[in-house]
Each structure stands twice: as C-alpha cells, then as structure tokens.
Amino acid sequence: MLTGGNVDEPKTVVCPYCGFGCRLLVDPRTMRVKPHRGEPNRGKLCPKGLHATEFVLSGDRLKRPLKREGSRIRPISWGGAIEEIAGKLLEIRELYGADAVAFIASSKVSNEENYLLQKIARLFGTNNIDNCARLCHEASVHALKMTVGAGAQTNPYEDLERFGVIFIWGYNPAETHPVVMDYILRAKKRGARVIVVDVRETRTMAFADYSLVIRPGTDIALANTLMNIIIREELYDEEFIKTRTVGFSEIRMAVRKYTPEYAEKVTGIPAETIREVARTFALAGSGAIMWGMGLTQHVSGVENIMAVIDLALLLGYIGEKGGLYPMRGQNNVQGAAYMGALSEFLPGYVPLTDERFRKRVAKIWGVEDLPTERGLYLTELWEAIESNDIKALYIVGENPAVSEADFVRVRNALRKLDLLVVQDIFMTRTARYAHYVLPASAFCEKEGSYMNSERRIQWSHKVCEPMGDSKPDWEILTMLGRALGLPGFNYSSVEEITAEYFRLFPSLEERSVDELKAGDGVFLPKKRLHTWEFATPDGKARFIAVEQVQPWERPDYEYPFILTTIRLISHYNTGEMTLRSPSLVRLMGEPRVLVNRNDAERLGIHDGDWVEIETRRGKIRMRARLGGVPSGVVAVPFHFKANKITSPALNKAGTPELKFSAARLRKLRSGKPTPDTHR
C-alpha cells in the first residue's frame, strides 16, 4: 500500500472535497491527516478534510474492470475492456456520426485527467463534453464573461481580510466552506461588516451584522433596489464608472422604479433595512461579493449574477478595491472548466469560434483543426438520449443518476443507451446502469494538479498504491485514446500531460512542473484580475441592466409551498464518499426537511414526524425539523433523494432551477399519508 521513498515523510495532497482547495498532510503509514500550514488553509481543516482518507480504504471500492452481460456483471481484463469500449465507440461514430457520443468529465479528478477527456472528445470529432459546473456556476461564468470578460473568481482568498465589507449572497460558508469562514472572521475582527442574504436562517448568519431572509426568487429586486439607493444618494464611484465601465446610464434608468418600499413588498425585507444595507455596503470603501447556488440555480441565474456584478461595478469593488467570489463546490470544478471540459469552450474559457487559439490547440494535438459547433450541455443530454441523438455516454467520476434534477427521467435515459461507460471509484447509482465499469484510483493514489476556486493550481502527491487493479484516470484515458487511434496519447507520466496544458496558457509557458510541485501553487492567469483593465475588447466592464425574472413554477392552491435545496456540513454531493467515511457518518444526523413552525402547526406536523414532500415530478418522504425557514418555504438536503422532485427548467447557461419548485406537504402516519391533512 505504501509508496517508495521515505515512508515517515508526510505527503502533501489536495483535499478531495470542496472548491476551497485545502492542502492535507497525509502520513503514508497510518493514512491520518493533518492540515498544511501554508496557503490556502493555513493550518485549518473542516471535518471532511480531517477524515478525507477514510473513504479511500472502504471495502466498497471498485477493484477490477467489469462488463455487463444481460442482468449480470462480470470481471474483464483491462485490455479486453478498453478494446471493446473503443471498438463500440468507433462503430457508433461510423454509423451515426461523432455527435452520437457524449462525454461527462469530473470535478473531482485532476486537471490532467479533465484535459485528456476533453482532448479525446474533440479529437474523436465532437464537442459533446461537459461537467457538473453546468449544474452550479456556469451561470456565473456566462455573466462574468459578458460583464468583465473573464468567467472566474477575480481575487484570492487573502484579499477578503482587507476589505471593508463582505456581502454573502445565497451562500452558507459556515457549512459549505468552513475554512473560508476563518478569512471572513479575520476581516470582521479588523472592522469589516458582514451582510448575509439567504432564503432561510443559516449558520453563517450568526456572524453577520445584517441577516436578510429573502423570499425565494426575488434577488434581482433586492440588488436593483440597493443600486437605486446608491445612485439616488450619490454613493457610487463616479471616477471608476467614467473611466473603466460602459452602460451606466442604462443601469441608472432601469433601477429607478425599484424603490425600497417596492422591494419590501416583493422580497419581504423591510425598506429601512435595505437602505441601511445599501449605505453600509457603499460607504465601506472596499468590498467583496461572495455567492453560491442560491443565486445560480434559478431560471434567472445568469441575470442574478449580472445584478450583483452591476452592484460591485457601481462602487468600483473590483481589482484592488474589491472582488467577485463565485464559490465553487468541488475540489476541481474550476480546473475541469479551465481545462476545457465544457461544450462551448476550449481550455481557458476560450470560445470554440476563436480560430487563432483553436488552431494553436489543434497544432499541439497534431491535427489541422477541431470541431467548432457547440456540443450539448450536460443538462441537454437526457432529452438527446430520449430522441436517439445520443447513443453512447462515457462518464468519469460523476453520478447524474442522483445529482441531476428530475433524476427519474435521467435514470430512464441511461437505460436506453447503446453504450454507457462509467469510470469511478465506487459502484455508484449511475454505474449500476453501465455496460462497462472501470475502476479508478482515488485522489491520494495518484499524482496531478488541481485548481481551486481562486484559480490557484496546486500539486497533489501520491501517498499510497492504487487499490486492487484500479488505475489513475489519466492512465485509463491514455489507454482509451490509443485504442481509438487518436494522435498524441503516448504519455508515460502525468507530468507530461501537465507540461502539455501549460503550453496552452501564456502565463504558464515559462513555468515548470517542478516549480508547481515545490511551492504553494500557481495562479492562472494571475493572482488578481482586472486591476488595470478588464478582459473585454475595449478593456472596460459592461453594466448590463436586468429585470426581475419570475421562477418557472409558482406556488398555487395545488402546490402551495416553495421547495428549495440545501447543503449539510458533514455531507458531500451524492454521498458516495462521505457515507463511506465512518468518522463523518458518526457526525451525521438523519437528513430532515425544514418546515416553518407556523406552517407545521397548521398542518399538524410535529418535530420528527414523517412527512411527504411532493412536486409535479414525484414525491419523497423525510422526517420534519421545525424552524429555520420562513412560512411557505420547505428546505431539503440535496445529497440524497431530493433531485427526484426538483425542477429541470433550465436558465440560459443550462443550469436547472434546483432552488425553486412548487411543492405540497402532508403528514404521514406509520409511513402512510394522512388523508385529512390539509395541504
């Protein structure tokens, strides 16, 4: 199990959980974890990071390649599996074209591995390559690119400590990124004000100067009203707007009608509180806006982010004076996107239509050109499978049978495929539908680089040997690339892949892999963006006025509640990792639906009662926990079965409206519905 070298020396690895990018020191003898003292976590860890190696040792790990034959699944050799998979992919391409095949990349594997998968897809002839960023921050990417020209977090975490105000919107770092809270609390000790907006009471609100509980789906009304106040009271940065932006007159006109009194009616937040928050935010002199899925997972997701960007631009809170922080949920979701595992972008978020860069990539890969038509979004795949446009799907390290909205539809689509290949470390719910299951090595059984939310690339070292006959994802993909007859798949080490993707980015061309391994990471393209000019054609940021957008579903007599989804501190995504960590399981309580106390009293529901939550897509059952949400709202942890009933309505970036579904609630007795319980 141990690697060569000094077995007493702890190995530095990147935590496999959230997008903050903590570095762990792992003892190869005991597999115990200690926090890295350097950046970015500075000696801090959350419970998931502290117990990060436990799932690696699980007896449920996949140890050999598997092939389905009818209703049975049997072992197959690596050579046999890769040969058969490649043969079937080539046959499907011959019969139906390259676009009949799609690939799903992983936000949990390394930069190198995501880079290879998108390279395989595009050399195979399709841009049908996507990853779960589509479910979370792709709305942020679209909004950021349209306004400031670059679709990523603008500033490093360390800048949070020196800003005068931190605005946390639709995001709960105390549970989702606990180590980030250390930065926020340091800022608060230095005098920063903290403002939190959410649809429920969160742990983060315990540290806030202002806690605003907003009606779901009304974020644009609040943002526009804050801008209305700042403009009317002449608190905006006139010089910044004049020299570094365009479109201010449009914003000024659009927000005039969003008065505090109007916003109070729409959002439920008192008008005077909105005025106080606007003045506090504007007069701080510098500030950050941090946001999460509470803003992006709406049909108005792109518009929501544009609104908060407009707010930051109004005050010049970008570059040295502030930052935009779309907080990533997985350890390499930023890296997967940056490596080109998106259907509309090449590596570096460069559009497919950028002929100069596309030809540069093609030359490095040994071909003349690459496909230019946008591929299918992850969230478009299921309809494409239903209509027989997609015949084969290759999934690396993702579990859409649980993570996708309306997952019953997704599972039915997976059953329909001519070929489904799943490459993972466990027999996930998705893997149960696969024709071939390929066992991958876990994060500490291989080497590679990862990019955290602040765009810091960090090296993760190998601690132990792969379990059973599992292989690092990059080795599996190299075998597949060769079997498909694609050029440029003669890699003998992961460092060769790192060096190749370094060649794509001017800021990395002169950097070495050894330099990356030795330091605290490398920022791509640099530590702070937009300090002098924006990444737009004229160097100026764009104000884009947006209006309030209604959710796709609205509560009515039949479905009178609003269903939203939330994260829990001890859980992670679909639970495949955390539920196999004994220490984390001991910290977990039973997942429960949050119900307002007045609503519960009206429905005869007591704390701990079994209830049924139903939407137009189906129903699930959970115990109730009273309190923590406003009347008319119910909140369900998304890690398990919630996506059976969430809304698949997409915004313009392809992200589903997971945060707003019309729902009804009824009490159960002995696991059966109570007929006389009113909705």
Beta strands, then each sheet from edge to edge (+ up, - down):
strand 1: 11-14
strand 2: 23-26
strand 3: 33-35
strand 4: 66-69
strand 5: 72-75
strand 6: 101-104
strand 7: 129-130
strand 8: 165-169
strand 9: 193-198
strand 10: 210-213
strand 11: 245-246
strand 12: 287-291
strand 13: 322-326
strand 14: 345-346
strand 15: 350-351
strand 16: 392-396
strand 17: 419-424
strand 18: 436-439
strand 19: 448-451
strand 20: 456-460
strand 21: 522-523
strand 22: 541-542
strand 23: 561-566
strand 24: 592-595
strand 25: 610-615
strand 26: 618-626
strand 27: 633-637
strand 28: 661-669
strand 29: 672-673
sheet 1: 1+ 2- 3+
sheet 2: 5+ 4- 18+ 17+ 16+ 6+ 7+
sheet 3: 10+ 9+ 8+ 12+ 13+
sheet 4: 11+ 22+
sheet 5: 14+ 15-
sheet 6: 19+ 20- 21+
sheet 7: 29+ 28- 23+ 27+ 24- 26- 25+
end
